[in-house]
Amino acid sequence: MIGRLNHVAIVSPDLAASARQYREVFGAKVSEPKAMPEHGVTVVFVELPNTKVELMEPLGAESTVAGFLAKNPAGGMHHVCYEVEDIRAARDALKARGARVLGDGEPKIGAHGNPVLFLHPKDFNGVLVELEQV
């Protein structure tokens, strides 16, 4: 059902500083910041040969990522994102197997312009899982 690892997401208390670190220390290609009000975050993507790293910071006090930073002031790994061919079919199969889909269960458009869903971390060894239709 799941395909490639699309990205690993890391929350940062200072997105500009984190992007600069990846650019200057690792020599990585880093995208321009993109505000995602519907998700409550601003993101950049670090391009790697085999996947991406998503760096993100809260966009507003109501962001769920703000809550993450309150518990983890230095930031940290937030989620992993796996690719799926059909997000609704994947959702239905996962729900039938007991996985919990967060939110209202309907896909939303993610940072890459594709439908995404999140799965409850308690169902996946404490890791928040994002599914992205590609």
C-alpha positions, 0 to 999 in steps of 0.5 A: 500500500505505501510507496516511497518515503516522501519526506521527514518533517522537522519542526524548528523554532527558527525556520530561517536559521534551520534552512540556512544551516542545511544550506550552509553546513550540508550544502543542500538545496533548500526551497523558498519558504511557503506559508500554509495557512490551512495547515498552520505552518510555514515550510521549506523543503531540503532536496536530497537525492532520494527524498526530502526533509521538510522544515517547518515552523508554526504560522500563528499561535493556534498552529498544532506545531506551536503546541509541539514546540511548547513541548519541544522548545528546540524542535524535533522530528514531527512526522514521516510522509509516505506516498500512496497511489490512491489516498482514499483507498489507502485511508479506507484500507487502513481504517478497516485494519484499525488505524485512526485517521486524524481530523475529519478523515477527508484529504486536504491539499498539502505543501506539494499540491497533492491530497494528504491525510495524517494517521494517529501516532499511537497506531504507529509506534508514536510516530505521526504518519502523513500519507500523500497521494502522488 
